[in-house]
Amino acid sequence: VGGGVPQDHRDRDILPGVIAYQTELSGAASKKALLFVSNATETALLKRMSTLTDALYQSADVLDKELDAVKAESDALKAGILCKERMIPAMAELRELADKLEVVTSRKHWPFPTYEELLYSL
């Protein structure tokens, strides 16, 4: 796996869909506010998504740095230790954030098939 893969998925796949959905939610929240109607749900969801999106962005950068460190290590044993101690935890964190965003992003905007779609579309 080459460096840049987590950033590529983040920047080309996940972020455009998540940001588009957040834009829709903010538009709905703004319209409701103009009508003096509660927009608490939209606002809470936007805050949650924004926090997760920021964390995902940073997590992909961390993972790319860990990938670069593994690639730069010429000793196979040391590279394996780097993978175990730093890269795998960074991958797990990125995956956890993406899974959380998947749950709160509309299907229309999520760029990948959901687990349910993968399991039952065969």
QUIPEVEN-V7619 format. One line per field, one symbol per residue. psi: psi as a letter, one per 40 degrees, with the letter a starting at -180 (. if undefined). burial: 1 if it has 24 or more other ideal C-beta (glycine too) atoms within 12 Angstrom, else 0. Layout:
psi->???
burial->???
This chain:
psi->hiieddddddddcdddddddddddddddddddddefihfddddddddddddddddddddddddddddddddehdhddddddddddddddddddddddddddddehiddeheiiidddddee.
burial->00000110110011101110110010001000000000000100110010011001101101110111010000000000010001100110110011001101100011100000000000
